[in-house]
Amino acid sequence: MKKAGLFFVLLMSFVLAGCVSHPVKMSGEEDAVVVGLYKLRPMDPVTINLLGIPEEKQIETVIDEKGNLTIPYINDPVKASGLTTSELERKIQQIYTTEEKIYRNITVNVITTAKIYYVEGEVLRPQEYPLTRRITLMQAVAAAGGYNDYANRNKVTITRNGQVMRFDIKAIEKHPERDVPIEAGDRIKVHRSIF
């Protein structure tokens, strides 16, 4: 009786272990787009307020093409590209107070100037929009009020740095992991349907 009970328990554990599903990534499947806070990039303009130093300063500068900033009293450039504004604030504060030991207490505020993208064509509210965080193409179209009655969802283009990229929103709606992040200066156009 004990052997039959032990056999039954082992058999059930093997059966149940086989029922556990594990996510499988299909070949060619793209990683999902991470949408969240805006990460600084080369050529982004920033304003840095330094409080708690002998001459309180407000620095208006641009992140250079290598992703670095030059700030007062620090010899080496500060890597800013890839950071959020709050991460850059903490990094600058740490450099002034810990690494360089110039000041014990300093307040740093980093502000990015307004970034915009444009939505035009067959949407309900075609206009420019502020880019305050990372968003995707579908979110940008939704922010513009969605499609009007004449929209061709199979033909949506993004013009970025002189390059035109074409997207099929119907396909993206079926596979949201293929949604594309929007960058500052992007011009999104929802084309008109023939019918």
SESE-213950 format. One record per residue (C-alpha): residue number from 1; x, y, z. Coordinates in steps of 0.05 Angstrom, whole numbers. Layout:
% residues N
+-----+--------+--------+--------+
!   i !      x !      y !      z !
+-----+--------+--------+--------+
! NUM !      X !      Y !      Z !
...
+-----+--------+--------+--------+
END
This chain:
% residues 195
+-----+--------+--------+--------+
!   i !      x !      y !      z !
+-----+--------+--------+--------+
!   1 !      0 !      0 !      0 !
!   2 !     57 !     47 !     18 !
!   3 !     92 !     31 !    -48 !
!   4 !     29 !     46 !    -88 !
!   5 !     19 !    112 !    -52 !
!   6 !     92 !    132 !    -63 !
!   7 !     87 !    112 !   -136 !
!   8 !     23 !    153 !   -144 !
!   9 !     56 !    215 !   -112 !
!  10 !    118 !    209 !   -157 !
!  11 !     74 !    199 !   -218 !
!  12 !     32 !    260 !   -202 !
!  13 !     94 !    304 !   -189 !
!  14 !    123 !    285 !   -258 !
!  15 !     56 !    298 !   -292 !
!  16 !     48 !    365 !   -258 !
!  17 !    120 !    385 !   -273 !
!  18 !    107 !    372 !   -346 !
!  19 !     47 !    420 !   -344 !
!  20 !     89 !    479 !   -321 !
!  21 !     95 !    528 !   -378 !
!  22 !    158 !    566 !   -393 !
!  23 !    158 !    627 !   -438 !
!  24 !    192 !    612 !   -504 !
!  25 !    218 !    668 !   -548 !
!  26 !    205 !    656 !   -621 !
!  27 !    262 !    669 !   -669 !
!  28 !    258 !    738 !   -700 !
!  29 !    214 !    764 !   -644 !
!  30 !    238 !    832 !   -622 !
!  31 !    247 !    852 !   -550 !
!  32 !    192 !    895 !   -521 !
!  33 !    204 !    969 !   -521 !
!  34 !    217 !    997 !   -452 !
!  35 !    177 !   1060 !   -442 !
!  36 !    191 !   1105 !   -383 !
!  37 !    231 !   1166 !   -363 !
!  38 !    269 !   1205 !   -415 !
!  39 !    343 !   1187 !   -419 !
!  40 !    390 !   1244 !   -438 !
!  41 !    426 !   1239 !   -505 !
!  42 !    482 !   1276 !   -540 !
!  43 !    463 !   1345 !   -564 !
!  44 !    407 !   1351 !   -511 !
!  45 !    405 !   1422 !   -481 !
!  46 !    405 !   1422 !   -404 !
!  47 !    402 !   1474 !   -349 !
!  48 !    442 !   1458 !   -286 !
!  49 !    430 !   1498 !   -222 !
!  50 !    487 !   1492 !   -172 !
!  51 !    467 !   1516 !   -103 !
!  52 !    513 !   1515 !    -42 !
!  53 !    577 !   1536 !    -78 !
!  54 !    610 !   1604 !    -67 !
!  55 !    581 !   1632 !   -131 !
!  56 !    514 !   1598 !   -142 !
!  57 !    509 !   1584 !   -216 !
!  58 !    458 !   1568 !   -269 !
!  59 !    492 !   1535 !   -327 !
!  60 !    457 !   1528 !   -394 !
!  61 !    495 !   1479 !   -436 !
!  62 !    489 !   1423 !   -487 !
!  63 !    511 !   1351 !   -477 !
!  64 !    568 !   1342 !   -527 !
!  65 !    570 !   1291 !   -583 !
!  66 !    607 !   1242 !   -537 !
!  67 !    552 !   1247 !   -485 !
!  68 !    592 !   1290 !   -435 !
!  69 !    582 !   1355 !   -398 !
!  70 !    635 !   1404 !   -373 !
!  71 !    617 !   1436 !   -307 !
!  72 !    654 !   1487 !   -263 !
!  73 !    709 !   1465 !   -214 !
!  74 !    711 !   1394 !   -243 !
!  75 !    771 !   1376 !   -287 !
!  76 !    742 !   1316 !   -323 !
!  77 !    679 !   1316 !   -365 !
!  78 !    617 !   1285 !   -333 !
!  79 !    583 !   1229 !   -372 !
!  80 !    509 !   1250 !   -379 !
!  81 !    484 !   1210 !   -439 !
!  82 !    439 !   1151 !   -419 !
!  83 !    420 !   1181 !   -352 !
!  84 !    354 !   1211 !   -330 !
!  85 !    357 !   1282 !   -302 !
!  86 !    351 !   1257 !   -231 !
!  87 !    407 !   1207 !   -242 !
!  88 !    451 !   1263 !   -270 !
!  89 !    434 !   1307 !   -210 !
!  90 !    457 !   1252 !   -162 !
!  91 !    520 !   1240 !   -203 !
!  92 !    540 !   1314 !   -203 !
!  93 !    525 !   1320 !   -129 !
!  94 !    567 !   1259 !   -114 !
!  95 !    626 !   1287 !   -155 !
!  96 !    624 !   1354 !   -118 !
!  97 !    616 !   1325 !    -48 !
!  98 !    651 !   1257 !    -49 !
!  99 !    700 !   1250 !   -106 !
! 100 !    727 !   1321 !   -111 !
! 101 !    711 !   1339 !    -38 !
! 102 !    701 !   1411 !    -58 !
! 103 !    637 !   1422 !    -18 !
! 104 !    602 !   1383 !     37 !
! 105 !    531 !   1404 !     19 !
! 106 !    509 !   1422 !    -51 !
! 107 !    442 !   1421 !    -86 !
! 108 !    440 !   1404 !   -160 !
! 109 !    379 !   1413 !   -205 !
! 110 !    381 !   1390 !   -277 !
! 111 !    326 !   1411 !   -325 !
! 112 !    320 !   1391 !   -397 !
! 113 !    291 !   1443 !   -443 !
! 114 !    226 !   1427 !   -478 !
! 115 !    230 !   1371 !   -529 !
! 116 !    174 !   1362 !   -579 !
! 117 !    149 !   1315 !   -632 !
! 118 !     98 !   1328 !   -686 !
! 119 !     36 !   1288 !   -705 !
! 120 !      2 !   1306 !   -770 !
! 121 !    -45 !   1278 !   -821 !
! 122 !   -107 !   1238 !   -807 !
! 123 !   -112 !   1245 !   -731 !
! 124 !   -163 !   1284 !   -690 !
! 125 !   -113 !   1334 !   -661 !
! 126 !    -53 !   1344 !   -708 !
! 127 !     -2 !   1389 !   -674 !
! 128 !     64 !   1389 !   -637 !
! 129 !     68 !   1353 !   -569 !
! 130 !    118 !   1357 !   -512 !
! 131 !    163 !   1297 !   -503 !
! 132 !    168 !   1293 !   -428 !
! 133 !    181 !   1218 !   -422 !
! 134 !    193 !   1160 !   -468 !
! 135 !    132 !   1143 !   -510 !
! 136 !    118 !   1098 !   -569 !
! 137 !     86 !   1109 !   -637 !
! 138 !     19 !   1082 !   -615 !
! 139 !     20 !   1126 !   -552 !
! 140 !     37 !   1187 !   -595 !
! 141 !    -23 !   1173 !   -641 !
! 142 !    -68 !   1164 !   -580 !
! 143 !    -43 !   1230 !   -551 !
! 144 !    -65 !   1263 !   -616 !
! 145 !   -136 !   1238 !   -604 !
! 146 !   -130 !   1176 !   -646 !
! 147 !   -148 !   1166 !   -719 !
! 148 !   -201 !   1204 !   -757 !
! 149 !   -248 !   1170 !   -807 !
! 150 !   -199 !   1178 !   -865 !
! 151 !   -137 !   1148 !   -832 !
! 152 !    -98 !   1092 !   -866 !
! 153 !    -71 !   1051 !   -808 !
! 154 !    -28 !   1011 !   -855 !
! 155 !     13 !   1072 !   -874 !
! 156 !     41 !   1114 !   -817 !
! 157 !    109 !   1146 !   -826 !
! 158 !    161 !   1175 !   -779 !
! 159 !    210 !   1225 !   -807 !
! 160 !    272 !   1226 !   -764 !
! 161 !    336 !   1264 !   -782 !
! 162 !    315 !   1266 !   -856 !
! 163 !    300 !   1191 !   -858 !
! 164 !    229 !   1167 !   -870 !
! 165 !    208 !   1102 !   -836 !
! 166 !    141 !   1068 !   -854 !
! 167 !     99 !   1029 !   -804 !
! 168 !     36 !    988 !   -806 !
! 169 !     -2 !   1005 !   -742 !
! 170 !    -51 !    947 !   -752 !
! 171 !      8 !    899 !   -748 !
! 172 !     36 !    936 !   -687 !
! 173 !    -32 !    931 !   -652 !
! 174 !    -28 !    855 !   -661 !
! 175 !     44 !    853 !   -638 !
! 176 !     54 !    910 !   -587 !
! 177 !    126 !    889 !   -575 !
! 178 !    142 !    919 !   -644 !
! 179 !    119 !    989 !   -624 !
! 180 !    173 !   1041 !   -637 !
! 181 !    198 !   1093 !   -588 !
! 182 !    189 !   1166 !   -608 !
! 183 !    248 !   1214 !   -605 !
! 184 !    251 !   1290 !   -599 !
! 185 !    240 !   1322 !   -667 !
! 186 !    203 !   1263 !   -697 !
! 187 !    149 !   1280 !   -748 !
! 188 !     94 !   1227 !   -747 !
! 189 !     45 !   1227 !   -805 !
! 190 !    -17 !   1185 !   -810 !
! 191 !    -32 !   1181 !   -884 !
! 192 !   -101 !   1185 !   -916 !
! 193 !   -136 !   1122 !   -938 !
! 194 !   -156 !   1115 !  -1011 !
! 195 !   -226 !   1093 !   -992 !
+-----+--------+--------+--------+
END
